[in-house]
Amino acid sequence: MTDIQLYSQISSLPSDLKKQVSDFVSSLKKKSKRNEKLKERQFGYANGFFKMSADFDEPLEDFKDYM
């Protein structure tokens, strides 16, 4: 069913039924948002993803004048 077909069917309904359709759509949206919970992050998930050089903590040559 296309959006236009759905709109045509809804627009042909009496006002009280349009209100029920609106309420139903709202409840579907709320239900959908509840199901979109973020997955809990696990410790160590990115382990091995980044590589640091052995001299990472050593002072940079560019800053020798400031030390």
DSSP file (Angstrom, degrees, kcal/mol; ACC not computed):
  #  RESIDUE AA STRUCTURE BP1 BP2  ACC     N-H-->O    O-->H-N    N-H-->O    O-->H-N    TCO  KAPPA ALPHA  PHI   PSI    X-CA   Y-CA   Z-CA
    1    1 A M              0   0    0      0, 0.0     2,-0.1     0, 0.0     0, 0.0   0.000 360.0 360.0 360.0 131.7    0.0    0.0    0.0
    2    2 A T     >  -     0   0    0      1,-0.1     4,-2.3     4,-0.0     5,-0.2  -0.385 360.0-108.7 -85.2 167.4    1.4    3.4   -0.9
    3    3 A D  H  > S+     0   0    0      1,-0.2     4,-2.7     2,-0.2     5,-0.2   0.875 120.0  53.4 -62.3 -37.6    1.2    6.5    1.2
    4    4 A I  H  > S+     0   0    0      2,-0.2     4,-2.4     1,-0.2    -1,-0.2   0.913 108.6  48.5 -66.9 -41.8   -1.3    8.0   -1.1
    5    5 A Q  H  > S+     0   0    0      2,-0.2     4,-2.1     1,-0.2    -2,-0.2   0.917 113.2  48.0 -63.1 -42.7   -3.6    5.0   -0.9
    6    6 A L  H  X S+     0   0    0     -4,-2.3     4,-2.5     1,-0.2    -2,-0.2   0.923 111.3  50.1 -63.4 -44.4   -3.3    5.0    2.9
    7    7 A Y  H  X S+     0   0    0     -4,-2.7     4,-2.8     1,-0.2    -2,-0.2   0.905 109.3  52.2 -60.7 -41.8   -4.1    8.7    3.0
    8    8 A S  H  X S+     0   0    0     -4,-2.4     4,-1.1     1,-0.2    -1,-0.2   0.906 111.1  47.0 -62.3 -41.8   -7.1    8.2    0.7
    9    9 A Q  H  < S+     0   0    0     -4,-2.1     4,-0.3     1,-0.2     3,-0.3   0.917 114.4  46.3 -67.2 -42.0   -8.5    5.5    3.0
   10   10 A I  H >< S+     0   0    0     -4,-2.5     3,-1.5     1,-0.2    -2,-0.2   0.907 109.3  54.4 -67.2 -40.7   -7.9    7.6    6.2
   11   11 A S  H 3< S+     0   0    0     -4,-2.8    -1,-0.2     1,-0.3    -2,-0.2   0.747 102.7  58.1 -67.4 -21.6   -9.4   10.7    4.7
   12   12 A S  T 3< S+     0   0    0     -4,-1.1    -1,-0.3    -3,-0.3    -2,-0.2   0.558  88.9  98.4 -83.4  -6.8  -12.6    8.9    3.8
   13   13 A L  S <  S-     0   0    0     -3,-1.5     2,-0.0    -4,-0.3    -3,-0.0  -0.415  83.1-102.7 -78.0 154.7  -13.2    7.9    7.5
   14   14 A P    >>  -     0   0    0      0, 0.0     4,-2.0     0, 0.0     3,-0.6  -0.336  39.9-102.1 -68.4 161.2  -15.5    9.8    9.8
   15   15 A S  H 3> S+     0   0    0      1,-0.3     4,-1.9     2,-0.2     5,-0.1   0.857 119.4  54.3 -56.3 -42.7  -13.9   12.1   12.3
   16   16 A D  H 3> S+     0   0    0      1,-0.2     4,-1.3     2,-0.2    -1,-0.3   0.869 110.7  46.4 -65.4 -34.8  -14.2    9.8   15.3
   17   17 A L  H <> S+     0   0    0     -3,-0.6     4,-2.3     2,-0.2    -1,-0.2   0.832 107.3  57.4 -75.0 -32.1  -12.4    7.0   13.4
   18   18 A K  H  X S+     0   0    0     -4,-2.0     4,-2.4     1,-0.2    -2,-0.2   0.890 105.0  52.4 -62.2 -37.8   -9.7    9.4   12.2
   19   19 A K  H  X S+     0   0    0     -4,-1.9     4,-2.4     2,-0.2    -1,-0.2   0.900 108.3  50.2 -64.2 -40.7   -9.0   10.2   15.9
   20   20 A Q  H  X S+     0   0    0     -4,-1.3     4,-2.4     2,-0.2    -2,-0.2   0.895 110.2  49.9 -65.1 -39.7   -8.6    6.5   16.6
   21   21 A V  H  X S+     0   0    0     -4,-2.3     4,-2.6     2,-0.2    -2,-0.2   0.916 110.6  50.6 -63.6 -42.8   -6.2    6.1   13.7
   22   22 A S  H  X S+     0   0    0     -4,-2.4     4,-2.1     1,-0.2    -2,-0.2   0.915 110.9  48.1 -61.4 -44.2   -4.2    9.0   15.0
   23   23 A D  H  X S+     0   0    0     -4,-2.4     4,-2.2     2,-0.2    -1,-0.2   0.897 111.4  51.0 -62.7 -40.8   -4.1    7.5   18.5
   24   24 A F  H  X S+     0   0    0     -4,-2.4     4,-2.2     2,-0.2    -2,-0.2   0.912 109.2  49.9 -64.5 -42.9   -3.0    4.2   17.1
   25   25 A V  H  X S+     0   0    0     -4,-2.6     4,-2.1     1,-0.2    -1,-0.2   0.903 110.2  51.6 -62.9 -40.4   -0.2    5.8   15.1
   26   26 A S  H  X S+     0   0    0     -4,-2.1     4,-2.2     1,-0.2    -2,-0.2   0.912 109.3  49.3 -61.8 -42.5    1.0    7.6   18.2
   27   27 A S  H  X S+     0   0    0     -4,-2.2     4,-2.3     1,-0.2    -1,-0.2   0.879 109.3  52.4 -66.9 -35.9    1.1    4.4   20.2
   28   28 A L  H  X S+     0   0    0     -4,-2.2     4,-2.2     2,-0.2    -1,-0.2   0.895 108.7  50.7 -64.1 -39.7    3.1    2.7   17.4
   29   29 A K  H  X S+     0   0    0     -4,-2.1     4,-2.0     2,-0.2    -2,-0.2   0.917 111.0  47.9 -64.1 -43.2    5.6    5.5   17.4
   30   30 A K  H  X S+     0   0    0     -4,-2.2     4,-1.8     1,-0.2    -2,-0.2   0.917 112.0  49.5 -63.1 -43.2    6.0    5.2   21.2
   31   31 A K  H  X S+     0   0    0     -4,-2.3     4,-1.2     1,-0.2    -1,-0.2   0.885 110.0  51.6 -62.9 -39.3    6.4    1.4   21.0
   32   32 A S  H  X S+     0   0    0     -4,-2.2     4,-0.5     1,-0.2    -1,-0.2   0.884 107.6  52.0 -65.8 -39.7    9.0    1.8   18.2
   33   33 A K  H >< S+     0   0    0     -4,-2.0     3,-0.8     1,-0.2    -1,-0.2   0.855 105.4  55.6 -66.9 -35.2   11.1    4.3   20.3
   34   34 A R  H >< S+     0   0    0     -4,-1.8     3,-0.5     1,-0.2    -1,-0.2   0.843 105.5  52.6 -65.6 -32.4   11.1    1.9   23.2
   35   35 A N  H 3< S+     0   0    0     -4,-1.2    -1,-0.2     1,-0.2    -2,-0.2   0.594  93.4  74.6 -79.4 -10.6   12.6   -0.8   21.1
   36   36 A E  T <<  +     0   0    0     -3,-0.8    -1,-0.2    -4,-0.5    -2,-0.1  -0.083  65.8 150.3 -94.1  34.9   15.4    1.4   19.8
   37   37 A K    <   -     0   0    0     -3,-0.5     2,-0.2     1,-0.1    -3,-0.0  -0.359  51.6-106.1 -67.3 146.6   17.4    1.3   23.1
   38   38 A L        -     0   0    0      1,-0.1     2,-0.2    -2,-0.0    -1,-0.1  -0.463  33.5-111.7 -72.4 142.6   21.2    1.6   22.8
   39   39 A K        -     0   0    0     -2,-0.2     2,-0.2     1,-0.1    -1,-0.1  -0.519  36.9-106.3 -71.8 142.5   23.2   -1.5   23.2
   40   40 A E        -     0   0    0     -2,-0.2     2,-0.2     1,-0.1    -1,-0.1  -0.520  36.3-118.7 -71.0 132.7   25.3   -1.4   26.4
   41   41 A R        -     0   0    0     -2,-0.2     2,-0.4     1,-0.0    -1,-0.1  -0.490  23.9-137.8 -74.8 140.9   29.0   -0.8   25.6
   42   42 A Q    >   -     0   0    0     -2,-0.2     3,-1.4     1,-0.0     2,-0.1  -0.815  21.4-107.9-102.5 140.2   31.3   -3.6   26.6
   43   43 A F  T 3  S+     0   0    0     -2,-0.4    -1,-0.0     1,-0.3     4,-0.0  -0.398 103.2  17.5 -63.4 134.8   34.7   -2.9   28.2
   44   44 A G  T >  S+     0   0    0     -2,-0.1     3,-1.6     2,-0.0    -1,-0.3   0.594  78.9 136.4  82.2  11.9   37.6   -3.6   25.9
   45   45 A Y  T <  S+     0   0    0     -3,-1.4    -2,-0.1     1,-0.3    -1,-0.0   0.863  76.6  41.6 -60.3 -37.8   35.5   -3.5   22.7
   46   46 A A  T >> S+     0   0    0      2,-0.1     3,-2.6     3,-0.0     4,-0.6   0.218  81.6 143.7 -95.8  14.6   38.1   -1.4   20.8
   47   47 A N  T <4 S+     0   0    0     -3,-1.6    -4,-0.0     1,-0.3     0, 0.0  -0.349  75.9  10.9 -58.4 126.8   41.1   -3.4   22.2
   48   48 A G  T 34 S+     0   0    0      2,-0.3    -1,-0.3    -2,-0.1    -2,-0.1   0.386  99.6 105.4  84.9  -3.5   43.7   -3.6   19.5
   49   49 A F  T <4 S+     0   0    0     -3,-2.6     2,-0.4     1,-0.1    -2,-0.2   0.844  78.7  46.0 -76.4 -34.5   41.9   -1.1   17.3
   50   50 A F  S  < S-     0   0    0     -4,-0.6     2,-0.5     2,-0.0    -2,-0.3  -0.888  70.7-156.3-111.4 140.6   44.4    1.7   18.0
   51   51 A K        -     0   0    0     -2,-0.4     2,-0.4    -3,-0.0    -2,-0.0  -0.969   7.6-163.9-116.2 129.4   48.2    1.3   17.9
   52   52 A M        -     0   0    0     -2,-0.5     2,-0.0     2,-0.0    -2,-0.0  -0.896  23.0-116.8-111.7 141.6   50.4    3.7   19.9
   53   53 A S    >   -     0   0    0     -2,-0.4     3,-1.4     1,-0.1     4,-0.2  -0.337  26.0-113.5 -72.5 159.7   54.1    4.1   19.3
   54   54 A A  T 3  S+     0   0    0      1,-0.3     3,-0.4     2,-0.1    -1,-0.1   0.802 116.0  51.6 -64.6 -29.3   56.5    3.1   22.1
   55   55 A D  T >  S+     0   0    0      1,-0.2     3,-1.2     2,-0.1    -1,-0.3   0.020  71.2 123.1 -97.2  28.4   57.6    6.8   22.5
   56   56 A F  T <  S+     0   0    0     -3,-1.4    -1,-0.2     1,-0.3    -2,-0.1   0.867  76.6  44.3 -57.3 -40.2   54.1    8.1   22.8
   57   57 A D  T 3  S+     0   0    0     -3,-0.4    -1,-0.3    -4,-0.2    -2,-0.1   0.487  90.4 108.1 -86.5  -3.1   54.7    9.8   26.2
   58   58 A E  S <  S-     0   0    0     -3,-1.2    -3,-0.0     1,-0.1     2,-0.0  -0.433  81.4 -96.6 -74.4 148.7   58.1   11.2   25.2
   59   59 A P        -     0   0    0      0, 0.0     2,-0.2     0, 0.0    -1,-0.1  -0.327  41.7-112.1 -63.0 147.1   58.4   15.0   24.7
   60   60 A L    >   -     0   0    0      1,-0.1     3,-1.2    -3,-0.1     4,-0.0  -0.535  13.3-129.2 -79.8 146.1   58.1   16.2   21.2
   61   61 A E  G >  S+     0   0    0      1,-0.3     3,-1.6    -2,-0.2     4,-0.3   0.829 106.1  66.1 -63.8 -31.7   61.2   17.7   19.4
   62   62 A D  G 3  S+     0   0    0      1,-0.3     3,-0.3     2,-0.1    -1,-0.3   0.735 102.2  47.8 -62.6 -22.7   59.1   20.7   18.4
   63   63 A F  G X  S+     0   0    0     -3,-1.2     3,-1.1     1,-0.2     4,-0.4   0.207  75.2 107.8-105.4  14.2   58.7   21.7   22.1
   64   64 A K  G X  S+     0   0    0     -3,-1.6     3,-1.3     1,-0.3    -1,-0.2   0.867  75.6  59.1 -59.0 -37.2   62.4   21.4   23.1
   65   65 A D  G 3  S+     0   0    0     -3,-0.3    -1,-0.3    -4,-0.3    -2,-0.1   0.724 103.6  52.2 -65.9 -21.5   62.7   25.2   23.3
   66   66 A Y  G <         0   0    0     -3,-1.1    -1,-0.3     1,-0.2    -2,-0.2   0.470 360.0 360.0 -94.8  -3.1   59.9   25.4   25.9
   67   67 A M    <         0   0    0     -3,-1.3    -1,-0.2    -4,-0.4    -2,-0.1   0.439 360.0 360.0 -97.1 360.0   61.3   22.8   28.4
